């Protein structure tokens, strides 16, 4: 079981997390962009559809070595948002991004 703290909320990630596992299974079953788009439009809010790709872009910029303050300015987000991405990279996440 992996436990990590994020903004004072403890999140438990384990093989026994059935809802998360089900979500991952559904995503992995998508065979086309249209299928995935249909799923994402159905389960995410408009705000999430903006924020999630933005977070991915932040991670890509961090991995290119761009300074956190520069990213925050360019993406119009707080430095804390960028720092969160940086911390996740340091934890070994985003290996395939």
N, C-alpha and C positions, 0 to 999 in steps of 0.2 A: 504494500500500500504506500502510495506517495502522498504526503501531506505537505501543503505549502500555504503560507498566509498571504493574503492579498487584501489590501485596504481593510484590515482588521476583520476580515471574513475568512474563516478556515474552510478550505475546500478539500474534500476527500475524493481522491481518484483511485479507484481500485477495480479489479476485475469484477467485483460484486456490484458495481454501479450500473445497474441494468438500464436506466434511461439513457445514460451517456453511451453505453455500448450499443443500444438499439439505434441511436442517432448515427453513430459511426457506421454501423452495418447498413443503414439506409443510404447514407452518402456513398459508401463503397459500391452499392448496387447500381448507382447512376451510370449509364453507359454513354450518354450524350450531354453536351452543354445545355440543350433544351430541357432535358430531364432535371439536371442540376439547377438550372435557373428556375424552373417551376417549383422545385422544392424550397429553394432559398427565398423566393418571393412569397411563398406560403407560410414559412415559419419565422422569418425575420421581419422586424419593423422597418419602416423607411429609414429611421435613424441608424439602426444596426446595419442596414445595407450600405450606408455611407461610412460608418465608423470602422467596420471590419476590414474593408479594402484599404482604408486609410492606415490602419494599424499594420497591415501587410507592407504597405509602401514605406512606413517608418522603419520596419525591420530591415527591408532591403537597403535603405539609406544607411542605417547603422552598420550593416555588414560591409558597406562600401567605405566605411571609415569617416563618414560625414559627422561633424560635431553635433552634439545633442541640441545646443541652442540654435544652431543653424537649421536643423530639421524642424524644431518647434516653430521658428519664425516662418519657414517656407510652407509648412503644413497648417499653420494657424492653429496650433494646439499648445497646450501647456507643456512645460519641460517635464513635469511629472509623467505625462503620457509617454513621452519619449523614453524617459528613464525606466519606466515599466518594461518597455520593449527591450531595453538594454539588459535589464536584470534577467529577463526570460532567456535571452541569448546566452548569458553567463551561466544559466542553469542547464544549458545544453539543448534548449528548444530551438526550433527553426533550422534544423540541420538540412532540411530539404528545400529551403527557401533560398 
